[in-house]
């Protein structure tokens, strides 16, 4: 049976970016890595019923390296501080490229967790960062969609 379509206006990424300090000169290689990661995560995205994931690049004003824009839900908007990710990766003198990829992937999966909870009707102020971080860590370690999403679903049931 086909699900009814609810027409919720999409949040415009450019409008969101107007509210942040954007990074017009973010490291271009990061965008290539992010696009590759989004392709890697396409099965997870589909399982989570996220229609799209749009990424913008900002200069974070706090310690955060990524943020999910509340209420963007199935058309998730994730803002990344590319420079912060790159600086963290440079600390790894052996495999900085792998560290950069893994850090970006973990951040994106974490924010996808927020998008999933939001899409299930749980307002972001009620999200438990530890639960979302456990979801991201579990997925990045195992790559098991169902097992990882079960962490989020258990949290939804308890909320």
C-alpha positions in Angstrom: 0.0 0.0 0.0 1.4 3.4 -1.0 1.9 5.9 1.8 0.0 9.2 1.5 2.2 12.1 0.5 2.3 14.9 3.0 3.6 18.1 1.3 5.8 19.8 3.9 7.7 22.7 2.4 11.4 21.9 2.3 13.8 24.1 4.2 16.1 26.1 1.9 19.8 25.4 2.5 20.8 28.8 1.4 18.4 30.4 3.9 19.8 28.3 6.7 23.4 29.2 5.7 22.5 32.9 6.0 22.1 32.3 9.8 25.7 30.9 10.2 29.2 32.0 9.4 29.8 30.1 6.2 33.1 28.9 5.0 33.4 29.9 1.3 37.0 28.7 1.2 36.5 25.3 2.9 39.0 22.6 1.9 37.6 21.4 -1.5 38.9 17.9 -0.9 36.5 17.7 2.0 33.5 18.1 -0.3 34.8 15.3 -2.5 35.1 13.0 0.6 31.6 14.1 1.8 30.1 13.2 -1.6 31.8 9.8 -1.5 30.5 9.2 2.1 27.0 10.2 1.1 27.2 7.5 -1.6 28.5 5.0 0.9 25.5 5.9 3.2 22.8 5.6 0.6 21.5 2.3 1.9 21.4 3.6 5.4 19.7 6.8 4.2 17.0 4.7 2.4 16.5 2.4 5.4 16.1 5.6 7.6 13.6 6.9 5.0 15.6 10.1 4.6 14.7 11.5 1.1 17.8 13.7 0.8 20.8 14.9 2.8 22.0 18.3 2.0 25.4 19.5 3.4 26.6 23.0 4.0 30.0 24.2 5.2 30.3 26.6 8.1 32.8 27.8 10.6 31.4 26.6 13.9 31.3 29.1 16.7 31.5 26.5 19.4 33.2 23.1 19.9 30.8 21.4 17.5 32.0 20.1 14.2 28.6 19.3 12.8 25.0 20.2 13.4 21.6 19.0 12.1 19.0 21.6 11.3 16.0 20.9 13.3 12.8 20.2 11.4 14.5 19.5 8.1 13.5 15.9 8.8 13.5 13.6 5.7 15.2 16.3 3.7 18.0 16.6 6.2 20.3 19.5 6.3 23.7 18.9 7.9 26.2 21.7 8.5 29.8 20.7 8.8 32.9 22.6 9.9 35.3 21.2 7.3 38.3 23.0 8.8 37.7 21.6 12.2 37.5 18.1 10.8 40.7 18.6 8.8 42.6 20.0 11.8 41.6 17.0 13.8 42.7 14.7 11.1 46.1 16.4 10.8 46.8 15.2 14.4 47.1 11.7 13.0 50.5 11.6 11.3 50.1 8.1 10.0 46.7 8.1 8.2 45.3 11.6 8.2 43.2 11.0 5.0 41.6 7.9 6.6 41.0 9.8 9.9 39.4 12.7 7.9 37.1 10.3 6.1 36.2 8.5 9.3 35.6 11.7 11.3 33.4 13.1 8.6 31.4 9.9 8.2 30.9 9.6 12.0 29.6 13.2 12.1 27.3 12.7 9.2 25.9 9.4 10.6 25.4 11.1 14.0 23.5 14.0 12.4 21.4 11.5 10.4 20.4 10.0 13.7 19.0 13.4 14.7 17.2 13.6 11.4 15.7 10.2 12.0 14.5 11.0 15.5 13.1 14.3 14.2 11.3 12.5 11.3 9.7 10.2 13.8 8.2 13.1 15.7 10.7 13.5 18.5 11.6 17.1 18.8 15.4 17.8 18.8 15.4 19.2 22.3 14.4 15.7 23.6 17.2 13.9 21.7 19.8 12.2 23.9 23.3 12.9 22.5 24.6 9.7 24.0 22.0 7.7 22.1 22.7 9.4 18.8 26.4 9.0 19.4 26.0 5.3 20.2 24.0 4.9 17.0 26.7 6.5 15.0 29.5 4.6 16.6 27.6 1.3 16.2 26.9 1.9 12.5 30.5 3.1 11.7 31.9 0.0 13.5 29.5 -2.6 12.1 27.7 -1.1 9.1 24.5 -3.0 10.2 21.6 -0.7 9.3 18.9 -2.6 11.3 21.0 -3.2 14.4 22.1 0.5 14.5 18.6 1.9 13.9 17.3 -0.3 16.7 19.3 1.9 19.1 17.3 4.9 17.9 14.0 3.0 17.9 14.5 1.8 21.5 15.1 5.4 22.5 11.9 6.5 20.7 9.9 3.8 22.6 11.3 4.9 25.9 10.6 8.6 25.2 
